[in-house]
Amino acid sequence: MPAHQPDPDATTHDPGSIDPGHVVLDARDISRALTRISHEILERNKGPEDLVLLGLHTRGVPLARRIGERITSVEGAPVAVGSLDVTMYRDDLRSHPARGPQKTVVPPAGIDGRTVVLVDDVLFSGRTIRAALDALNDLGRPSAVRLAVLVDRGHRELPIRADHVGKNLPSARSERVSVRLEEIDGHDDVRISQMGDHA
């Protein structure tokens, strides 16, 4: 498993030497939220036909896979799941350190004429999603693009909203929302803490 890389969206998920904060979602909460999101996506799309889930690196990728597994278990047919790297499409590369480029994986059938659901862990300023929309333009022309996030913490800087939200978590800009997932961090939880506080 590759080492954790800092995310340019400053206060989303940094497991560094900060106050561990308090848990706002545990593993069971995350599981229930993803199950609900999966059913919402199916209902909105009227089934799994022409559906593509694209997880945004880093933690959006395992979340997309989990949602895909839930949809498959309900519908009995696999749903297309891929990953999207938006590093080079961001408009704040000069002001934030960028992680190295990750792999974009588009399902073999592509995205043209299909419904693409972007999946991410935390929706904050909206700049990551804007970059994802630009990246999609270089990949094809979907019939619709929707957004599913585990946590919406507010503080939008662009007119972007999620279609499917696991938890709305009002927060101060001085707070850090940290998402940890089993596939990357060894366990599932979402914590909120004060930025700059050291353990």
URMOPE-V786073 format. One record per residue. RES is the residue in one letter. NEAR is the number of other C-alpha atoms within 10 Angstrom. Layout:
RES & NEAR
RES & NEAR
This chain:
M & 6
P & 5
A & 7
H & 14
Q & 13
P & 19
D & 18
P & 19
D & 19
A & 14
T & 19
T & 21
H & 23
D & 18
P & 14
G & 11
S & 10
I & 15
D & 17
P & 17
G & 18
H & 11
V & 14
V & 15
L & 20
D & 14
A & 15
R & 11
D & 16
I & 21
S & 16
R & 12
A & 20
L & 24
T & 17
R & 16
I & 22
S & 22
H & 16
E & 16
I & 21
L & 16
E & 11
R & 11
N & 13
K & 9
G & 13
P & 22
E & 14
D & 17
L & 22
V & 25
L & 29
L & 32
G & 27
L & 25
H & 21
T & 19
R & 20
G & 23
V & 23
P & 21
L & 25
A & 29
R & 20
R & 17
I & 25
G & 24
E & 19
R & 20
I & 22
T & 16
S & 11
V & 14
E & 13
G & 11
A & 12
P & 15
V & 20
A & 23
V & 22
G & 21
S & 24
L & 23
D & 22
V & 22
T & 21
M & 14
Y & 16
R & 20
D & 13
D & 15
L & 13
R & 8
S & 8
H & 14
P & 14
A & 17
R & 14
G & 11
P & 11
Q & 14
K & 12
T & 17
V & 14
V & 17
P & 15
P & 8
A & 10
G & 16
I & 23
D & 14
G & 13
R & 18
T & 20
V & 23
V & 21
L & 27
V & 30
D & 26
D & 29
V & 30
L & 27
F & 25
S & 20
G & 20
R & 21
T & 24
I & 23
R & 18
A & 17
A & 20
L & 15
D & 14
A & 19
L & 19
N & 10
D & 8
L & 13
G & 13
R & 16
P & 18
S & 12
A & 13
V & 16
R & 15
L & 20
A & 31
V & 26
L & 25
V & 26
D & 25
R & 20
G & 18
H & 14
R & 14
E & 10
L & 12
P & 9
I & 15
R & 18
A & 18
D & 16
H & 23
V & 21
G & 22
K & 17
N & 14
L & 14
P & 11
S & 16
A & 12
R & 14
S & 10
E & 16
R & 24
V & 28
S & 21
V & 23
R & 21
L & 18
E & 11
E & 13
I & 15
D & 15
G & 8
H & 12
D & 18
D & 19
V & 23
R & 18
I & 21
S & 18
Q & 17
M & 16
G & 12
D & 12
H & 10
A & 9
